[in-house]
Amino acid sequence: DDLIRLIAHIIATPQLSGAVNGTAPAPVQNEAFARALGCVLHRPARLRMPASVLHRLAGELADDLLLRGQRVLPDKAQASGFRFKHETLSSALSAMLGQTSAKANSAEFSHALEMQRAR
């Protein structure tokens, strides 16, 4: 939803040049993503995989893409006037799963995000 709108914005904004990050404005770590998905689906969040298994499956890519993570922000897109419809993970997941109100907006999820930010 937001990514398609961003691509249309880039096409319609000739002053934008070079790379434009098509990423969420509020990135989260995998643990927070799993919890949010679990909240939206009303199921436990069980997406854990040991680093050793990831290393066997993906080698160095496991470190670069999955374990260390990337904190890429859509600064150029936002500076050009693009506004995300889904500013939060819970909003995006709820929209993707066709839910108008999600459990992910609960105090439990907000607390999980605050704990992640405090790290």
C-alpha distances in whole Angstrom, upper triangle without the diagonal:
4,6,5,6,9,10,11,12,14,16,17,18,22,23,20,22,22,20,17,15,12,12,12,14,16,17,19,21,21,23,21,18,20,22,18,17,21,21,18,19,23,24,26,24,26,24,27,29,32,32,35,33,30,33,34,31,29,32,32,28,28,29,27,23,24,27,27,23,22,21,19,17,15,19,19,15,16,20,18,17,13,12,9,8,9,12,13,13,14,11,9,11,12,9,8,12,12,14,15,17,18,21,19,20,23,26,26,23,23,27,25,23,26,28,26,26,30,30
4,5,5,6,9,10,10,12,14,15,16,19,20,17,19,20,17,14,12,9,9,9,11,13,14,17,20,20,23,20,18,20,22,18,18,22,21,19,21,24,26,27,25,27,25,27,29,32,31,34,33,30,32,34,31,29,32,30,27,27,28,25,22,23,26,25,22,20,18,16,14,12,15,15,12,12,16,15,14,10,9,6,6,7,9,12,12,14,11,9,12,13,11,11,14,15,16,17,19,19,21,19,19,23,25,26,22,22,25,24,21,24,26,24,24,27,28
4,5,5,6,9,10,10,12,14,15,18,19,16,17,17,14,11,10,6,8,9,12,14,14,17,20,20,23,21,18,21,23,20,19,23,23,21,22,26,27,28,25,27,24,27,28,31,30,33,31,28,30,32,29,27,29,28,24,25,26,23,20,21,24,24,20,18,17,15,13,11,14,14,11,13,16,15,15,11,11,9,10,10,12,14,14,16,14,11,14,16,13,12,16,17,19,20,22,21,24,21,22,26,28,28,24,24,27,26,23,26,28,25,25,28,29
4,5,5,6,9,10,11,12,14,17,19,16,18,18,16,13,13,9,12,13,15,18,18,21,23,23,26,24,21,24,26,23,22,25,26,23,24,28,29,30,28,30,27,30,31,34,33,36,34,31,33,34,31,29,32,31,27,28,29,26,23,25,28,27,24,22,21,18,17,14,17,16,13,15,18,16,15,12,12,11,11,13,15,17,17,19,16,13,16,17,14,13,17,17,20,20,23,23,26,24,24,28,31,31,27,27,31,29,26,29,31,29,28,32,32
4,5,5,6,9,10,10,12,15,17,15,17,18,16,13,13,10,12,13,14,17,18,21,24,25,27,25,22,25,27,23,23,27,26,23,25,29,30,32,30,31,29,32,33,36,35,38,36,33,35,37,34,32,34,33,30,30,31,28,25,27,29,29,25,23,21,19,16,13,16,15,11,12,15,13,12,9,9,9,9,11,14,16,17,19,16,14,17,18,15,15,18,18,20,20,22,23,26,24,24,28,30,31,27,27,30,29,26,29,31,29,28,32,32
4,5,5,6,9,10,10,13,14,12,14,14,13,9,9,7,10,11,12,15,17,20,23,24,26,24,22,25,26,23,23,27,27,25,27,30,31,32,30,31,29,31,32,35,34,36,35,32,34,36,33,30,32,31,27,28,29,26,23,25,27,26,23,20,19,15,13,10,12,11,8,10,12,11,10,7,9,8,10,12,13,16,17,19,17,14,18,19,17,17,20,21,22,22,24,24,27,25,25,28,30,31,27,27,30,28,25,28,30,27,26,30,30
4,5,5,6,9,10,12,14,11,13,13,12,9,10,8,12,13,15,19,19,22,25,25,28,27,24,27,29,26,25,29,29,27,29,32,33,34,31,33,30,32,33,35,34,37,35,32,33,35,32,30,32,30,27,28,29,26,23,25,28,27,24,21,20,17,16,12,15,13,10,13,15,13,13,10,12,12,14,15,17,19,20,22,20,17,20,22,19,18,22,22,25,25,27,27,30,27,28,31,33,34,30,30,33,31,28,31,33,30,29,33,33
4,5,5,6,9,11,14,12,14,15,15,12,14,12,15,16,17,21,22,25,28,28,31,29,27,29,31,28,27,31,31,28,30,34,35,36,34,35,33,35,36,39,38,40,39,35,37,39,36,33,36,34,31,32,33,30,27,29,32,31,27,25,24,20,18,15,17,15,11,14,16,13,13,10,12,13,14,16,18,21,21,24,21,18,21,23,19,19,23,23,25,25,27,28,31,29,29,33,35,35,32,32,35,33,30,33,35,33,32,35,36
4,5,5,6,9,11,9,12,14,13,11,12,11,14,15,16,19,21,24,27,28,31,29,27,30,31,28,28,32,31,29,31,34,36,37,34,36,34,36,37,39,38,41,40,36,38,40,37,34,36,35,31,32,33,29,27,29,32,31,27,24,22,19,17,13,14,12,9,11,12,9,9,7,10,11,13,16,17,20,21,23,21,19,22,23,20,21,24,24,26,25,28,28,31,29,28,32,34,35,31,31,34,33,29,31,34,31,30,34,34
4,5,5,7,9,7,9,10,10,8,11,10,14,16,16,20,21,24,27,28,31,29,27,30,32,29,29,33,33,31,33,36,37,38,35,37,34,36,36,39,37,40,39,35,36,38,36,33,35,33,29,31,31,28,26,28,31,29,26,22,21,18,16,12,13,10,8,11,12,9,10,9,12,13,16,18,18,21,22,25,23,21,24,25,23,22,26,27,28,28,30,30,33,30,31,34,36,36,33,32,35,34,30,32,35,32,30,34,34
4,6,7,10,9,10,12,13,11,14,13,17,19,20,23,24,28,30,31,34,32,30,33,35,32,32,35,35,33,35,38,39,40,38,39,36,38,39,41,40,42,41,37,38,40,37,35,36,35,31,33,34,30,28,31,33,32,29,26,25,21,19,16,17,14,12,15,15,12,13,12,15,16,18,20,22,24,25,28,25,23,26,27,24,24,28,28,30,30,32,33,36,33,33,37,39,39,36,35,38,37,34,36,38,35,34,37,38
4,6,9,9,12,14,15,13,16,15,19,20,20,24,26,29,32,33,36,34,31,35,36,33,33,37,36,34,36,39,40,42,39,41,38,41,41,44,42,45,44,40,41,43,40,38,40,38,35,36,36,33,31,33,36,35,31,28,26,23,21,17,17,14,12,14,15,11,12,11,14,16,18,20,22,25,26,28,26,24,27,28,25,25,29,28,30,30,32,33,36,34,33,37,39,40,36,35,39,38,34,36,39,36,35,38,39
4,6,6,9,12,13,12,15,15,18,19,19,23,25,28,31,33,35,33,31,35,36,33,33,37,37,34,37,40,41,42,40,41,39,41,41,43,42,44,43,40,41,43,40,38,39,37,34,35,35,32,30,33,35,33,30,27,25,21,19,15,15,12,10,12,12,8,10,10,13,16,18,21,21,25,26,29,26,24,28,29,26,27,30,30,32,31,33,34,36,34,33,37,39,40,36,35,38,37,34,35,38,35,33,37,37
4,5,7,11,13,13,16,17,20,22,22,26,27,31,33,35,38,36,34,37,39,36,36,40,40,38,40,43,44,45,42,44,41,43,43,45,43,46,45,41,42,44,41,38,40,38,35,36,36,33,31,34,36,35,31,28,26,23,21,17,17,13,12,15,14,10,13,13,17,19,22,24,24,28,29,32,30,28,31,32,30,30,33,34,35,35,37,37,40,37,37,41,42,43,39,38,41,40,36,38,40,37,36,39,39
4,6,10,12,12,15,17,20,22,21,25,26,30,32,34,37,35,34,37,39,36,37,40,40,38,41,44,45,45,42,44,41,42,43,45,43,45,45,41,42,44,42,38,40,37,34,36,35,32,31,33,36,33,30,27,25,21,19,16,15,11,11,13,11,8,11,13,17,19,22,24,24,27,29,32,30,28,31,33,31,31,35,35,36,36,37,38,40,37,37,40,41,42,38,37,40,39,35,37,39,36,34,37,38
4,7,9,8,12,13,16,18,18,22,23,26,29,31,34,32,30,34,35,33,33,37,37,35,37,40,41,42,39,40,37,39,39,41,39,41,41,37,38,40,38,35,36,33,30,32,32,28,27,30,32,30,27,23,21,18,16,13,12,8,8,11,10,7,11,11,15,17,20,22,22,25,26,29,27,25,28,30,28,28,32,32,34,33,35,35,37,34,34,38,39,39,36,34,37,36,32,34,36,33,31,34,35
4,7,8,12,14,17,19,20,23,23,27,29,31,34,33,31,34,36,34,34,38,38,37,39,42,42,43,39,40,37,39,39,40,38,40,40,36,36,39,36,33,34,31,29,31,30,27,26,29,31,29,26,22,21,18,16,14,13,10,11,14,13,11,14,14,18,20,23,24,24,26,27,31,29,27,30,32,30,29,33,34,36,36,37,37,39,36,36,39,40,41,37,36,38,37,33,35,37,34,32,35,35
4,7,10,13,15,18,19,22,22,25,27,28,32,31,29,32,35,33,33,37,37,36,38,41,41,41,38,38,35,36,36,37,35,37,37,33,33,35,33,30,30,28,25,28,27,23,23,26,28,26,23,20,19,15,15,13,13,10,11,15,14,13,16,16,19,20,23,24,24,26,27,30,29,26,29,32,30,29,33,34,36,36,37,37,39,35,36,39,40,40,36,35,37,36,32,34,35,32,30,33,33
4,6,9,12,15,16,19,18,22,23,25,28,27,26,29,31,29,29,33,34,32,34,37,37,37,34,35,31,32,32,33,31,34,33,29,30,32,30,26,27,25,22,24,24,20,19,22,24,22,20,16,16,12,12,10,11,9,10,13,13,13,16,15,18,18,21,22,21,23,23,27,26,23,26,29,27,26,30,31,33,33,34,33,35,32,33,36,37,36,33,32,34,32,29,31,32,29,27,30,30
4,6,9,12,13,16,16,19,21,23,26,25,23,27,28,26,27,30,31,29,31,34,35,35,32,33,30,31,31,33,31,33,33,29,30,32,30,27,28,26,23,24,24,20,19,22,24,22,19,15,14,10,9,7,8,6,6,10,11,10,13,11,14,14,17,18,17,20,20,24,22,20,23,25,24,23,27,28,29,30,31,30,32,29,29,32,33,33,30,29,31,29,26,28,30,26,25,28,28
4,5,9,10,13,12,16,18,19,22,21,19,23,25,23,23,27,27,26,28,31,31,31,28,29,26,27,28,29,27,30,30,26,27,29,27,24,25,23,20,21,21,17,16,18,20,19,15,12,11,7,7,5,8,7,7,10,12,12,14,12,13,13,16,16,15,17,17,20,20,17,20,23,21,20,24,26,27,27,28,27,29,26,26,29,30,30,26,26,28,26,23,25,26,23,22,25,25
4,7,9,12,12,15,17,18,21,20,18,21,23,21,21,24,25,23,25,28,29,29,26,27,24,26,26,28,27,30,29,25,27,29,26,24,26,24,20,21,22,18,16,18,21,19,16,13,12,9,8,6,10,10,8,11,13,13,14,11,12,11,13,13,13,15,15,18,17,14,17,19,18,17,20,22,23,24,25,24,26,23,24,27,29,28,25,24,27,25,22,24,26,23,22,25,25
4,6,9,8,11,13,15,18,16,14,18,20,17,18,21,22,21,23,26,26,26,23,24,21,23,24,26,25,28,27,23,25,28,25,23,24,23,19,20,20,17,14,16,18,17,13,11,9,7,6,6,9,11,9,11,14,15,15,12,12,10,13,11,11,12,11,15,15,12,14,17,17,16,19,21,22,23,23,22,24,20,21,24,25,25,21,21,23,21,18,20,22,19,18,22,22
4,5,6,9,12,14,16,14,12,16,17,15,16,19,19,18,20,23,24,24,21,23,21,22,24,26,25,28,28,24,26,29,27,24,26,25,21,21,21,19,16,17,19,18,14,12,10,8,7,7,10,12,11,11,14,15,15,12,11,8,10,8,7,8,8,12,11,9,12,15,14,14,17,19,19,20,20,19,20,17,17,21,22,22,18,17,20,18,15,17,19,16,16,20,20
4,6,10,13,16,18,15,14,18,18,16,18,21,20,20,23,25,26,26,23,25,23,24,26,28,27,30,30,27,29,32,30,27,29,27,24,23,23,21,18,19,20,19,15,13,10,9,6,6,8,11,10,9,12,14,13,11,9,8,11,9,6,8,9,13,12,11,14,16,16,17,20,21,21,21,21,20,21,18,17,20,21,21,18,17,19,18,14,16,18,16,14,18,19
4,7,10,13,14,12,11,15,15,13,15,18,18,18,21,22,23,23,20,22,20,22,24,25,25,28,28,25,27,30,28,26,28,26,23,22,21,20,18,17,18,17,14,12,9,10,8,9,11,14,14,12,15,17,17,15,13,10,12,10,7,6,8,11,11,11,13,16,16,17,19,21,20,20,20,18,19,15,15,18,18,18,14,13,15,14,11,12,15,12,11,15,15
4,7,10,12,10,9,13,14,12,14,17,17,17,20,22,22,21,18,20,18,19,20,22,21,25,24,21,23,26,25,23,24,22,20,18,18,16,14,14,15,13,10,9,7,8,8,10,12,16,15,14,17,20,19,17,15,13,15,12,10,9,8,12,13,12,13,16,17,17,19,21,21,22,21,19,19,16,16,19,19,18,15,14,16,14,11,13,14,11,10,14,14
4,7,8,6,6,10,11,10,12,15,15,16,18,19,19,18,15,16,15,15,17,19,19,22,22,19,22,25,23,22,23,22,19,17,17,16,14,12,13,12,10,10,9,11,11,14,16,19,19,18,21,23,23,20,19,16,17,14,12,10,8,11,13,13,13,16,18,17,19,21,21,22,20,18,18,14,15,17,17,16,12,12,13,11,8,11,11,8,9,12,12
4,5,5,6,9,10,11,12,14,16,17,18,20,19,17,13,14,12,12,14,15,15,19,19,16,18,21,20,19,20,19,17,14,14,14,12,10,10,10,8,9,9,12,14,17,19,22,22,21,24,26,26,24,22,20,21,17,16,13,11,14,16,15,15,18,20,19,20,23,23,24,23,20,19,16,17,19,18,16,13,14,14,11,9,12,11,8,10,12,11
4,5,5,6,9,10,10,12,14,15,16,18,16,14,11,11,9,9,11,13,13,16,16,14,16,19,18,17,18,18,16,13,13,14,11,8,9,10,9,11,12,14,16,19,22,24,24,24,27,29,28,26,24,21,22,18,17,15,12,14,17,15,14,17,19,18,19,22,22,24,22,19,18,15,18,19,19,17,14,15,16,12,11,14,13,10,13,15,14
4,5,5,6,9,10,11,12,14,15,16,14,12,9,9,8,8,11,13,14,17,17,15,18,21,20,19,21,21,19,16,16,17,14,11,11,13,12,14,15,17,19,22,24,27,26,26,29,31,31,28,26,23,23,20,19,15,12,14,17,17,15,18,20,19,19,23,22,23,22,18,17,14,16,17,17,14,12,13,13,9,10,13,11,9,12,14,12
4,5,5,6,9,10,10,12,14,15,14,12,9,11,11,12,14,17,17,21,20,19,21,24,23,22,24,23,21,18,18,19,16,14,14,15,13,15,14,17,17,20,22,25,24,24,27,29,28,25,23,20,20,16,15,12,9,10,14,14,12,15,18,17,18,20,19,21,19,15,14,11,13,14,14,11,8,10,10,7,6,10,9,7,10,13,12
4,5,5,6,8,10,11,12,14,13,12,9,11,9,11,14,17,17,21,20,18,21,23,21,21,23,22,20,17,18,18,15,13,14,15,13,14,14,16,17,18,21,24,23,23,26,28,27,24,22,18,18,15,14,11,8,9,12,11,10,13,15,14,14,18,17,19,18,14,14,11,13,15,16,13,10,12,13,10,9,13,13,11,13,16,16
4,6,5,6,9,10,10,12,10,9,5,7,6,9,12,15,16,19,18,17,20,22,20,20,23,23,20,18,19,19,16,13,14,16,15,17,17,19,20,22,25,28,26,26,30,31,30,27,25,22,21,18,18,14,11,11,14,14,11,14,16,15,15,18,17,20,18,15,14,11,14,15,16,13,11,14,14,11,11,15,14,12,15,18,17
4,5,5,6,9,10,10,9,8,5,8,9,11,14,17,19,22,21,20,23,25,24,24,26,26,24,21,22,22,19,17,17,19,17,19,19,21,21,23,26,29,28,27,30,32,31,28,25,22,21,18,17,14,11,10,14,14,11,13,16,16,15,18,17,18,16,13,11,8,12,12,13,10,7,11,11,8,9,13,12,11,14,16,16
4,5,5,6,9,10,10,10,8,11,11,14,17,20,21,25,24,22,25,27,25,25,28,27,25,22,23,23,20,18,19,20,18,19,18,20,20,21,24,27,25,24,28,29,28,25,22,19,18,14,14,10,7,6,10,10,8,10,13,13,12,15,13,15,13,10,9,6,9,10,12,10,7,9,11,9,9,13,13,12,15,17,18
4,5,5,6,8,8,9,7,10,10,13,16,19,21,24,22,21,24,26,24,24,27,27,24,22,23,23,20,17,19,21,18,20,20,21,21,22,25,28,26,26,29,30,29,26,23,20,18,15,16,12,9,8,11,10,7,9,12,11,10,13,12,15,14,10,10,8,11,13,15,13,10,13,15,12,13,16,17,15,18,21,21
4,6,5,6,5,5,5,8,9,13,16,19,21,24,22,22,25,27,25,25,28,28,26,23,25,25,22,19,20,22,21,22,23,24,24,26,29,31,30,29,33,34,33,29,27,23,22,18,19,15,12,10,14,14,10,11,15,14,12,15,14,16,14,11,9,8,12,12,14,12,10,14,15,12,14,17,17,16,19,21,21
4,5,5,6,7,8,11,13,16,19,22,24,27,26,25,28,30,28,29,31,31,29,26,27,28,24,22,23,24,22,24,23,25,25,26,29,31,29,28,32,33,31,28,25,22,20,17,17,14,11,9,12,13,10,10,14,14,12,14,12,14,11,8,5,5,9,9,11,9,7,11,13,11,13,16,16,16,18,21,21
4,5,8,10,10,13,14,18,21,24,26,29,27,26,29,31,29,29,32,32,29,27,28,28,25,22,24,25,23,24,24,24,24,25,28,30,28,27,31,32,30,26,23,20,18,15,16,13,10,7,10,10,7,6,10,10,8,10,8,11,9,6,6,5,9,10,13,12,10,13,15,14,14,18,19,18,20,23,24
4,5,8,9,12,13,17,20,23,26,28,26,25,29,30,28,28,31,32,29,27,28,29,25,23,24,27,24,26,26,27,27,27,30,33,30,30,34,34,33,29,27,23,21,18,19,16,13,11,13,13,9,9,12,11,8,11,10,13,12,9,8,9,12,13,16,14,13,16,18,16,17,21,21,21,23,26,26
4,7,9,12,14,17,21,24,27,29,27,27,30,31,30,30,33,34,31,29,30,31,28,25,26,28,26,28,28,29,29,30,33,35,33,32,36,37,35,32,29,25,23,20,21,18,15,13,15,16,12,12,15,15,12,14,12,14,12,9,7,9,12,12,14,13,12,16,17,15,17,20,21,21,23,25,26
4,6,9,11,14,18,21,24,26,24,24,28,28,27,28,31,32,29,26,28,29,26,23,24,26,25,27,27,29,29,31,34,36,34,34,37,38,37,34,31,27,25,22,23,20,17,14,17,17,14,14,17,16,14,16,15,17,16,12,11,11,15,14,16,14,13,17,18,16,18,21,20,20,23,25,25
4,6,9,12,15,18,21,23,22,22,25,26,25,26,29,29,27,24,26,27,24,21,22,24,23,25,26,28,29,30,33,36,34,34,37,39,38,34,32,28,27,23,24,20,17,15,19,19,15,16,20,19,16,19,18,20,18,15,12,12,16,15,16,13,13,16,16,14,16,19,18,18,21,23,23
4,6,8,12,15,18,20,19,18,22,23,22,23,25,26,24,21,22,23,21,17,18,20,19,22,22,24,25,27,30,33,32,31,35,36,35,32,30,26,25,22,22,18,15,14,17,17,14,16,19,18,16,19,18,21,19,15,13,12,15,15,16,13,12,15,15,12,14,17,16,15,19,21,20
4,6,9,12,15,17,16,16,19,20,19,20,23,24,22,19,20,22,20,16,17,20,19,22,23,25,27,29,32,34,33,33,37,38,37,34,32,28,28,24,24,21,17,17,21,20,17,19,21,20,18,22,21,24,22,19,17,16,19,19,20,16,15,19,18,15,17,20,18,17,21,22,21
4,7,10,12,15,13,12,16,17,16,17,19,20,18,15,17,19,16,12,13,17,16,19,20,22,24,26,29,32,31,31,34,36,35,32,30,27,27,23,23,20,16,17,20,19,16,18,21,19,18,22,22,24,23,20,18,17,20,20,21,18,16,19,19,16,17,20,18,17,20,22,20
4,7,9,12,11,11,14,15,15,16,18,19,17,14,15,17,15,12,12,15,15,18,20,23,25,27,30,33,32,33,36,37,37,34,32,29,29,26,25,22,19,20,23,22,19,22,24,22,22,25,25,28,26,23,21,19,22,22,23,19,18,21,20,16,17,20,18,16,20,21,19
4,6,8,7,7,10,12,11,13,14,16,15,11,13,16,14,11,10,14,15,18,21,23,26,28,31,34,33,34,37,38,39,35,34,31,31,28,28,25,21,23,26,24,22,25,27,24,24,28,28,31,30,26,25,23,26,26,27,23,21,24,23,19,20,23,21,19,22,23,21
4,5,5,7,9,10,11,12,13,15,15,11,12,15,15,11,10,14,15,19,22,24,27,30,33,35,35,36,38,40,41,38,37,33,34,31,30,27,24,25,29,27,25,28,30,28,28,31,31,34,33,29,28,26,29,29,29,25,24,26,25,21,22,24,22,19,23,23,20
4,5,5,6,9,10,10,10,11,12,8,9,12,12,9,7,11,13,17,19,22,25,28,31,33,33,34,37,38,39,37,36,33,34,31,30,27,24,26,29,28,26,29,31,29,29,33,33,35,34,31,30,27,30,30,30,27,25,27,26,22,22,25,22,19,22,23,20
4,5,5,6,9,10,9,11,13,9,11,14,14,12,11,14,16,20,23,25,29,32,34,36,36,38,40,42,42,40,39,36,37,34,33,31,28,30,33,31,29,32,34,31,32,35,36,38,37,34,33,30,33,34,34,30,28,30,29,26,26,28,26,23,26,27,23
4,5,5,6,9,9,12,12,9,12,15,14,12,12,15,17,20,23,25,29,31,34,36,36,37,40,41,42,39,38,35,36,33,33,30,27,28,31,29,27,30,32,29,29,33,34,37,36,32,31,29,32,33,33,30,28,30,30,26,26,29,26,24,27,28,25
4,5,5,6,7,9,9,6,9,11,10,8,9,12,13,17,20,22,25,28,31,32,32,34,36,38,38,36,35,32,33,30,30,27,24,26,29,27,25,28,30,27,27,31,32,35,34,31,30,28,31,31,32,29,27,29,28,24,25,27,25,22,25,26,23
4,5,5,4,7,8,6,8,11,11,10,10,12,14,17,21,23,26,29,32,33,34,35,37,39,40,37,37,34,36,33,32,30,27,29,32,30,28,32,33,30,31,35,36,38,38,34,34,31,34,35,35,32,30,31,31,27,27,29,27,24,26,28,24
4,6,6,9,10,9,11,14,14,13,13,16,18,21,24,26,29,32,35,36,36,38,40,41,43,40,40,37,38,35,35,33,30,32,34,32,30,33,35,32,32,36,37,40,39,36,35,33,36,37,37,34,32,34,34,30,30,32,30,27,30,31,28
4,6,10,9,8,11,13,13,12,13,16,17,19,23,24,28,30,33,34,34,36,38,39,40,37,37,34,35,32,33,31,27,29,32,29,27,31,32,28,29,33,34,37,37,34,33,31,34,35,36,33,31,33,33,29,29,32,30,27,29,31,28
4,6,5,5,9,10,9,9,11,13,14,16,20,21,25,27,30,31,31,33,35,36,37,35,35,32,33,31,31,29,26,29,31,28,27,30,31,28,29,33,34,37,37,34,33,31,34,35,36,33,30,32,32,28,28,31,29,26,28,30,27
4,5,6,8,9,10,11,11,13,15,17,21,22,26,28,31,32,32,34,36,37,39,36,37,34,36,33,33,31,28,31,33,31,29,33,34,31,32,36,37,40,39,36,36,33,36,37,38,35,32,34,34,30,29,32,30,26,28,30,27
4,5,5,7,9,10,10,11,12,14,18,19,23,26,28,29,30,32,34,35,37,34,35,33,35,32,31,30,28,30,32,30,29,33,34,31,33,36,37,39,39,36,36,33,35,37,37,34,32,33,33,29,28,30,28,25,26,28,25
4,5,5,6,7,9,10,11,12,16,17,21,23,25,26,27,29,31,32,34,31,32,29,31,29,28,27,24,27,29,27,26,30,30,28,29,33,34,36,36,33,33,30,33,34,35,32,29,31,31,27,26,28,27,24,25,27,24
4,6,6,5,6,8,9,12,16,17,21,23,26,28,28,30,32,33,34,32,32,29,31,28,27,26,23,26,28,25,24,28,29,26,28,31,32,35,34,31,31,28,30,32,32,29,27,28,28,24,24,26,24,21,23,25,22
4,6,6,5,6,8,10,14,16,20,23,25,27,27,29,31,32,34,31,31,29,31,28,27,26,23,26,28,26,26,29,30,28,30,33,34,36,35,32,32,28,31,32,32,29,27,28,27,24,23,25,23,20,21,23,19
4,6,7,6,7,8,11,13,17,20,22,23,24,26,27,29,31,28,29,27,29,26,25,24,22,25,27,25,25,28,29,27,29,32,33,35,35,32,32,28,30,32,32,30,27,28,28,24,23,25,24,20,21,23,20
4,6,7,6,7,11,12,15,18,21,22,22,24,26,28,29,26,26,24,26,23,23,21,19,22,24,21,21,25,26,23,25,28,29,31,31,28,29,25,28,29,30,28,24,25,26,22,21,23,22,19,20,22,20
4,6,5,8,12,14,17,20,22,24,24,26,28,30,30,28,27,25,26,23,23,21,18,21,23,21,20,24,25,23,24,27,28,30,30,27,26,23,26,27,27,25,22,23,23,20,19,21,20,16,18,20,18
4,6,9,12,15,18,21,24,26,26,27,29,31,32,30,29,27,28,25,24,22,20,22,25,23,22,26,27,25,26,30,30,32,31,28,27,24,26,27,27,25,22,23,23,19,18,20,19,15,17,19,16
4,7,10,13,16,19,21,24,24,25,27,29,30,28,28,26,28,25,23,22,20,23,25,23,23,27,28,26,28,31,31,33,32,29,28,25,27,28,28,25,23,23,23,20,18,20,18,15,16,17,14
4,7,9,13,16,18,20,21,22,24,26,27,25,24,22,24,21,20,18,17,20,22,20,20,24,25,23,25,28,28,30,29,26,26,23,24,26,26,24,21,21,21,18,16,18,18,14,15,17,14
4,6,9,13,15,17,18,19,21,22,24,22,22,20,22,20,18,17,16,20,21,19,20,24,24,23,25,28,28,30,29,27,27,23,25,27,27,25,22,22,23,20,17,19,19,15,15,18,16
4,6,10,12,14,15,16,18,20,21,19,19,18,20,18,16,15,15,19,20,18,19,23,23,23,25,28,28,28,28,26,26,22,23,25,25,24,21,20,21,19,16,17,17,14,13,16,14
4,7,9,11,12,13,15,17,18,16,17,15,18,17,15,15,15,19,19,18,19,23,22,22,25,27,27,28,28,26,27,23,24,26,27,26,23,22,23,21,18,19,20,17,16,19,18
4,6,8,9,9,11,14,15,13,13,12,16,14,12,13,14,18,18,16,19,22,21,21,24,26,26,26,26,25,26,22,23,25,26,25,22,21,23,21,17,19,20,17,16,19,19
4,6,5,6,9,10,11,9,10,10,14,13,12,14,15,18,17,16,19,21,20,20,24,25,26,26,26,25,27,23,23,26,27,27,24,23,25,23,20,21,23,20,19,22,22
4,6,5,6,9,10,10,11,12,16,16,13,16,18,21,20,19,22,24,23,24,27,28,28,28,28,28,29,26,25,28,29,29,26,24,26,25,21,22,24,22,19,22,23
4,6,5,6,9,9,11,13,17,17,16,18,20,23,22,21,24,26,25,25,28,29,30,30,31,30,32,28,28,31,32,32,29,27,30,29,25,26,28,25,23,26,27
4,6,5,7,6,8,10,13,14,13,16,18,21,19,18,21,23,21,22,25,26,27,26,28,27,29,26,26,29,30,31,27,26,29,28,24,26,28,25,23,27,27
4,5,5,5,6,8,12,13,12,15,17,20,18,17,21,23,21,22,25,26,26,25,26,26,28,25,24,27,28,29,26,24,27,26,22,24,26,24,22,25,26
4,5,7,9,12,16,17,15,18,21,24,22,21,25,26,25,26,29,30,30,29,30,30,32,28,27,31,31,32,29,27,29,29,25,26,29,26,24,27,28
4,6,9,12,15,17,16,20,22,25,23,22,25,27,25,26,29,29,30,29,30,30,33,30,29,32,33,34,31,29,32,31,28,29,31,29,27,30,31
4,6,10,13,15,14,18,21,23,20,20,23,25,22,24,27,27,28,26,27,28,30,28,27,30,31,32,29,27,30,30,27,28,31,28,26,29,31
4,7,10,12,12,15,18,20,17,16,20,21,19,20,24,24,24,23,25,25,28,25,24,28,29,30,27,25,28,28,24,26,29,27,25,28,29
4,6,9,9,12,15,17,14,14,17,18,16,18,21,21,21,20,21,22,24,22,21,24,26,27,24,22,25,25,22,23,26,24,23,26,28
4,5,6,9,11,13,11,10,14,15,13,14,18,18,18,17,18,18,21,18,18,21,23,24,21,20,23,22,19,21,24,22,21,25,26
4,6,9,11,12,9,8,12,12,10,12,15,15,15,14,15,16,19,17,16,20,22,23,20,19,23,22,20,22,25,23,22,26,27
4,6,7,8,5,5,9,10,8,10,13,13,13,12,13,13,16,13,13,17,19,20,16,16,19,19,16,19,21,20,19,23,24
4,7,9,7,8,11,12,12,14,16,17,16,15,15,15,16,14,13,16,18,19,15,14,17,17,14,16,19,17,16,20,21
4,5,5,6,9,10,11,12,14,16,14,14,13,12,13,10,10,13,14,15,11,11,14,13,11,13,16,14,14,17,19
4,5,5,6,8,10,10,12,14,13,14,13,11,12,9,10,13,15,14,10,11,14,12,10,13,15,14,14,18,18
4,6,5,6,8,10,10,12,10,11,10,7,9,5,6,10,12,12,9,10,13,12,11,14,16,15,16,19,20
4,6,5,6,9,10,10,9,9,9,8,10,8,8,12,15,15,12,12,16,15,14,17,19,18,18,22,23
4,5,5,6,9,10,10,11,11,10,13,10,11,15,18,18,14,15,18,17,15,18,20,19,19,23,24
4,5,5,6,8,8,10,11,9,11,9,11,14,17,16,13,15,18,16,15,18,20,18,20,23,24
4,5,5,6,5,7,7,6,9,8,10,13,16,16,13,15,18,17,16,20,22,21,22,25,26
4,5,5,6,7,9,9,13,12,13,16,19,20,17,18,21,20,19,22,24,23,24,27,28
4,6,8,10,12,11,14,13,15,18,21,21,18,20,23,21,20,23,25,23,24,28,28
4,6,9,11,10,12,12,14,17,20,20,17,19,22,21,20,24,25,24,25,29,29
4,7,9,10,13,13,15,18,21,21,19,21,24,23,22,26,27,26,28,31,32
4,6,6,10,11,12,14,18,18,16,18,21,21,20,23,25,25,26,29,30
4,7,10,11,11,14,17,18,16,18,21,21,21,23,26,25,26,29,31
4,7,8,8,10,14,15,14,15,18,18,18,21,23,23,24,27,28
4,5,6,8,12,12,10,12,15,15,15,18,20,20,21,24,25
4,5,5,9,9,8,11,13,13,14,16,18,18,20,22,24
4,5,8,8,6,8,11,10,11,13,15,15,17,19,21
4,7,8,6,7,10,11,11,13,15,16,17,19,21
4,5,5,6,9,10,11,13,14,16,17,19,21
4,5,5,6,9,10,10,12,14,15,16,19
4,5,5,6,9,10,11,13,14,15,17
4,5,5,6,9,10,11,12,14,16
4,5,5,6,9,10,11,12,15
4,5,5,6,9,10,10,13
4,5,5,6,9,10,11
4,5,5,6,9,10
4,5,5,6,9
4,5,5,7
4,5,6
4,5
4
